[in-house]
Amino acid sequence: MLCFAYGSNMSTKRLAARIPARFVTTALLPSYRLAFHQRGGDGSGKCDIVPASEQSAVYGVIWEVASHHKLTLDRYEGLNVAYDETWLTVTDLTGEGQFEVQAYVGKTSAIGMRPYSWYKHHVLAGACEHGLPAAYIRALERIEAHQDPDNERHALEMALHELDEPLIRGHHG
């Protein structure tokens, strides 16, 4: 099955820590915007996609996921609790066509949510890794994040990207 990742699961290392998946391509979801208003189980803001104007778009990564691994991903994403599942049509950034993909859509959004810095780092790492447009990456960089009070969780999440840090910090488009 094809899954559209637009948040932390864009990062190969983040997703690989959860399930095996095969990269298919990068894609664009038109008439949606990215929001960090989904309330996570840890109390921080997680990514969500929201219908928006025709000028808006969300970029992301299409992964091929085996059905038995999709069940594991569903548990990580809190399917039917934090997120619902939907099917969307996205356009390949290379111009090779459209794909019907599964995506998670938030159920418990809240105003004023902010991501933890480690979560924002996963999102940025995936965006940089997959060469999403520089303007989109700059917009992600401007998202206000805050420090996770759980220092151990912060360290574990950041450890996935230790070798990437100079690459991400040095990205200027």
N, C-alpha and C positions, 0 to 999 in steps of 0.2 A: 504494500500500500504506500502511496505517496503522501508524505506529511509536510506541511509548510510551517517552518520554524521562523518566527519573527522576533524572538526574545533571546533568552539565555541559551536555548537549544540550537541557535545558529552556530555556536562554538563547537567545533568538532570534539575538543577535549571534554567539554561539559557534557555533551550528549554521549560520548563514548564511556564516560564514567557511569552512565545510566544504562544504556543499551547499545548493541552494535547497530549501525545503520550505514547505508551507502549514499554518498553525496551524488545527487543527480544534477542540479544546476541552481543558479541564483534566479530569483523571480521577483516580479512586481505585482502587488495587489492594488489595483486602482480603486479610487473612491473610498478609501479607508485611511484612518490615521492611527498612529501608534500612541498608546497612552500607558503610563505607569500607575494606573489607578486601581489595579486588581489587588485586593487585600490578600496577602500571602498568609500562610499559617504562622509565620514568624512575626507578623504584624507590619511588615514592610510592603512597599508597592512593587508589584510584578507587572510584566507587560500584558497588554490586551490590545485587540484591534477593534476599532469603532467605525461604523459607517460615517463617511464624511463627504465633503464636496468633491466634485469631479476633478478638481485640481490636486487633491490630496492623494497620497499613495504610501503604501508600506512596502519596504523591501525585505526580502528574507531568503531562506535557503530551503530547497526541496530535498528531503531525505527519503530514500526508499527503506521502509521498515517492515520486517517480517511480522506476520500477524501475531505470532506468539511473543515477540518483543514489544509489539504495540500495547499489549495488555500491561506489561511492566511500565511502559511510558505513561499509560493512562493513570496508573497508581501514583507515579511521581507528580503528575500534573493535577491530580485531584479531580479526575473526571467525575462529573455529576455532583461534585461538592463545590470545588472552586471554579471549575471550567466545564462548559458544555462542549460538545463536538459539533463541527459544522463542515460542510463541503463548499469549497470556493473554486473559482477559476482564476488562475494566476498566469501571467505572461512571462516567458523566459526572457532574461535580459540579453541573451545572445540573439534574440529574434527568431528562434527556431520553433516558436509556436506557443500554444496554451496547454495548461495542465489542469486536470481536476484533482484537487488536493484536499486532504483532511487538515483541519486546523482547530485549535482550542480557542474558545471565546469565553471571556471572563463572566462569572455569575455574581461576584460579590465586590463590585467596584465601590470606591469611596473617594470623596473629594479630599485633596491635600495629601494623598499618599506619596511617599518618596521611596525609591529603591535603596537598599543597602549598597555601599560602594562595591562590594564583591559581586553583587548581582549585575550592576551596571557594567562592571569590568567584563563579565561573561558576554553580555550583549555587544559591547564594543569589540571584544576579541573576535567574536564571530563575524561582525560586520567588516572588520579590517581583514581578517583571514580570507574572506570570500570576495573581497574587492567591491563592496557596495559603493555607490557613488560618494564622492568626497563630501558633498553638501549634506548628504544624509548622515554620514559619520560625524560631521561637525555638529549637526543638530543633536545627535545622541550624546556627544561630549558635553553639551550645554545642559543636559538633564541634571537637576540637583539631586545629589545622593547624600546619605548620611552613614556614619559608622555603625556597624552592627555592634550592639552591646555584648554579644556573645563572641569574645575574642577567639575562642577555639574554632567556632564555625567559620569566622572570617578567615582564619589562617588556613583551614582545610580547603575552603573554596578558592582562595587565591593561589594555593599550592598547585592547582591544575595548570596555572598559566605562568609559573615562575620564569620559564625560559622565554616567554613571549613579551615580557614587560618592556624591553627596549624597543621592540617592533611596534607595539601599540603606542607607547609614549612618543616615539619618533614619527608617527603617522601624521602627516600634515596635508594629505590630499594630493 
